[in-house]
Amino acid sequence: MKKCLNLLVLTCLLMGSTAAFAQNEEDTPAPATPRWVSEKGYWVVESNVHVPKQYTVRFYNNDQVMVYKEEVQGVVLKLQRRRVKMNLKKVLETAVLAWEKQRQTKENEGWVYNAIQ
């Protein structure tokens, strides 16, 4: 009888601690999005390993419509750097605004090249 009582108390303690742990997970706030993530769209950078200083940068709005495309040559884009990401965000927002006015995809206007220089 004593073993059953100990087992019952141990089971109740484990269930109580599990329930308390589950409540703590719900209370944690969602991680904040980084500052370089835009609410207006996203960008995609394509490169080739064999040609290191040539990139194609495409910008899309939230409806997955390509709003701007630029081919950048002669510059190394270090995409892990925050400054480069923030500059790409600025170009993205400019491209989305231009697309909303004219509803035309622009190409090779030099916006990315000028932003990273």
Secondary structure, 3 states (H helix, E strand, C coil): CHHHHHHHHHHHHHHHHHHHHHHHHHHCCCCCCCCCCCCCEEEEEEEECCEEEEEEEEEEECCCCEEEEEEEECCCCCCCCHHHHHHHHHHHHHHHHHHHHHCCCEECCCHHHHHHC
